[in-house]
Amino acid sequence: MELVVLMNMQLTFLMEILSILSTTFAPLNLPRSSALILALLYAVRRPLNCSEIQSMTGYSKSAVSAALKVLESHRLVHKVKSGRRNHYSPSLTLPRLVAESHLMMLRSARDRIRELSRRFPQHGDSLSLLDSEISSVISTFEASLHGVGGTGED
């Protein structure tokens, strides 16, 4: 009985971690299944094959395959052949991925502000100030990214 309780606690803990991480990836605009699988790869801290991902997520083989294809197309995972199976791991360190995703969000916000400035020239001064402030944050963020780990293969 105690083992079942412990396993349920571990599963609840893992699901909470996956929820937190996958929410952090929101600026990447990934499908939910891809974000959850990416979160899983960061949480378990070891390469996983498709069968392991299926059993840990409850996703079907085709859903896991589709989600991994999305992650591969965004270069967010490495695929390594091990025997007859492929194993997947994150291609970026977690700090680098979070920084990159939030940088994307800031750039998108700046683009929207610039569009508003074109559409509503009467608000040009305040929008110009916002544009300048966000651009400054982006520059600071970009400069700091040079100090954040990249692929994790260092």
C-alpha positions in Angstrom: 0.0 0.0 0.0 2.8 2.4 0.9 4.5 1.8 -2.5 1.3 2.8 -4.3 1.0 6.0 -2.3 4.7 6.8 -2.9 4.2 6.1 -6.7 1.1 8.3 -6.8 3.0 11.1 -5.0 5.9 10.8 -7.5 3.5 10.9 -10.4 1.7 13.9 -9.0 5.1 15.6 -8.5 6.2 14.8 -12.0 2.9 16.1 -13.5 3.3 19.4 -11.6 6.8 19.8 -12.9 5.7 19.1 -16.4 2.9 21.6 -16.1 5.3 24.3 -14.9 7.8 23.7 -17.6 5.4 23.3 -20.4 3.7 26.6 -19.4 7.2 28.2 -19.4 7.5 27.2 -23.1 4.3 29.1 -24.1 6.1 31.8 -26.1 7.4 29.0 -28.4 3.8 28.4 -29.6 4.3 24.6 -29.5 1.4 22.2 -29.6 0.5 21.1 -26.1 1.8 17.6 -26.7 5.2 18.8 -28.0 5.6 21.2 -25.0 4.7 18.4 -22.6 7.2 16.0 -24.1 9.9 18.7 -24.1 9.2 19.4 -20.5 9.4 15.6 -19.8 12.8 15.4 -21.5 14.1 18.3 -19.2 12.5 16.8 -16.1 13.9 13.3 -16.4 17.4 14.5 -17.4 18.2 11.5 -19.6 17.5 10.6 -23.2 14.2 8.8 -23.7 12.9 6.6 -26.6 9.4 6.7 -28.0 8.2 3.8 -25.9 9.3 5.5 -22.7 7.7 8.8 -23.7 4.5 6.9 -24.5 4.4 5.2 -21.1 5.2 8.4 -19.2 2.7 10.6 -21.0 0.0 8.2 -22.0 0.1 9.5 -25.6 -0.3 7.1 -28.5 2.7 6.1 -30.7 1.5 8.4 -33.5 1.0 11.4 -31.1 4.5 11.0 -29.7 5.9 10.7 -33.2 4.1 13.8 -34.4 5.1 15.8 -31.3 8.8 14.7 -31.7 8.7 15.8 -35.4 7.5 19.2 -34.3 10.3 19.4 -31.7 12.9 18.3 -34.3 11.7 20.8 -36.9 12.2 23.6 -34.3 15.6 22.0 -33.4 14.6 21.7 -29.8 15.6 18.0 -29.5 18.6 15.8 -30.5 17.8 12.4 -31.9 20.5 9.8 -31.2 20.2 6.2 -32.6 20.9 3.6 -29.9 20.6 0.1 -31.3 17.3 -0.1 -33.1 15.8 2.8 -31.2 16.1 6.5 -31.3 16.6 8.4 -28.1 15.7 12.0 -27.7 17.1 14.7 -25.5 16.8 18.5 -25.4 19.2 20.3 -27.7 19.5 23.4 -25.6 20.1 23.9 -21.9 16.9 24.9 -20.0 18.2 28.4 -19.2 19.0 29.0 -22.9 15.6 27.8 -24.0 13.7 29.9 -21.5 15.8 33.0 -22.5 15.3 32.4 -26.2 11.5 31.8 -25.8 11.1 35.0 -23.8 13.2 36.9 -26.2 10.8 35.8 -29.0 7.9 37.1 -26.9 9.5 40.5 -26.4 10.2 40.8 -30.1 6.6 40.0 -30.9 5.4 42.6 -28.4 7.7 45.2 -30.0 6.4 44.3 -33.5 2.8 44.8 -32.3 3.7 48.1 -30.7 5.3 49.3 -34.0 2.1 48.2 -35.9 0.0 50.2 -33.4 2.2 53.2 -33.9 1.6 53.1 -37.7 -2.1 52.6 -37.2 -2.5 55.3 -34.5 0.0 58.0 -35.2 -1.8 60.3 -32.7 -0.3 58.0 -29.9 3.1 58.1 -31.5 5.0 59.6 -28.5 3.8 57.1 -25.9 4.2 54.1 -28.3 7.6 55.3 -29.3 8.6 55.3 -25.7 7.3 51.8 -25.2 9.1 50.7 -28.4 12.4 52.2 -27.1 12.0 50.6 -23.6 11.2 47.1 -25.1 14.1 47.5 -27.5 16.4 48.2 -24.6 15.2 45.1 -22.8 15.7 43.1 -25.9 19.3 44.4 -26.3 20.0 43.6 -22.7 18.5 40.1 -23.0 20.5 39.4 -26.2 23.7 40.6 -24.6 23.1 38.3 -21.6 22.4 35.3 -23.8 26.0 35.2 -24.8 26.7 34.2 -21.2 24.0 31.6 -21.0 24.9 28.0 -21.8 24.0 26.8 -25.3 23.6 23.2 -26.2 24.6 21.6 -23.0 27.5 19.8 -24.7 30.1 22.1 -23.2 
